[in-house]
Amino acid sequence: MKTYRTLDVDNLTPNLGGEVVSSIDLAHLTRDQIDELRLAFRDRLVLVFRAQRLTRDQHKAFGRLFGDLHPHPAKTNLGLPGDPEIFDIRITSKTRVANGEAWHSDLSCEPLPPIASALYITQTPPSGGGDTLFANMHEAFETLSAPIREWLGGLTAFHDGRKDLKAYGFELRPEQTYPSASHPVVVRHQDTGRRLLFVNEPFTVRINELTAHESEVVLAMLYRHIETSTRIQCRVRWQPNTVVVWDNYAVQHHAVWDYYPESRTGERVTVRATVPPRA
């Protein structure tokens, strides 16, 4: 367990996740705290902060500690109302498909997918539930067999946001567009150079170099590997006014919708990458 001068961080698991247990106000950070938060973020990949009271501008300012914010295409491309730098989380008894109820990385369909996400949950289900699971994509890659790792390194995959929209019952009108892009199946992290698996079921449509049947079989194997490898995962239990920031390349996440008909409310910002995913 690493130690810091200005932070106390309890690991969620030995290899993934950390809860900052020292008293810290994300709206009023010192320079030393900011520097050490960045170090802890690179080390733990998922950081949890309790008892925060953030305005929308303060939430966005916290996200900008990790880079420029990434506008959400649902607002820039589809014209949905609200601040394009904020993605709204509102799950109620009227919700039919909940956000994030599958293992995924946010907006991998973008030519420059977000490098990080920061979710601020203000209302949690009163009876409990609504946890978020995280899975380490470095370890997802490294726990594959050596021949599969070598073979995947030469492949690319097509990611299309329309696939994700369709899962929510949304079809584009003729005049509307939504991001799509091809990325390597195995990429190197832009900060550390460490290899990671970069496919996810909500956005990835096919592996470009394979036949349709081959692609379907290989992707299904990789998705099941991520889902069932519990030793590469950690779990965050939300409390009201909790902020969680995660590395959107190095981890995938899964929001558990086990609290119907109760509600869960929050807002998310994402951080723009500086380079496209590289093999």
CORMOUR-V627658 format. One line per field, one symbol per residue. burial: b if it has 16 or more other ideal C-beta (glycine too) atoms within 10 Angstrom, else e. Layout:
burial: ???
This chain:
burial: eeebeebebeebbeebbbbbeeebebeebeeebeebbeebbeebbbbbbeebebeeebbbbbbebbeebbbbbbbebbeeeebbbbbbbebeeeeeebbbebbbbbbbbbeebbbbbbbbbbbbbeeebbebbbbbbbbbbeebeeeeeeebeebbbbbbbbbbbeeeeeeeeeeeebbbbbbbbbbbbeeeeebbbbbbbbbbbbbeeeeeeebeebbeebbebbbeeeebbbebebeebbbbbbbbbbbbbbbebebeebbbebbbbbbbbeeebee
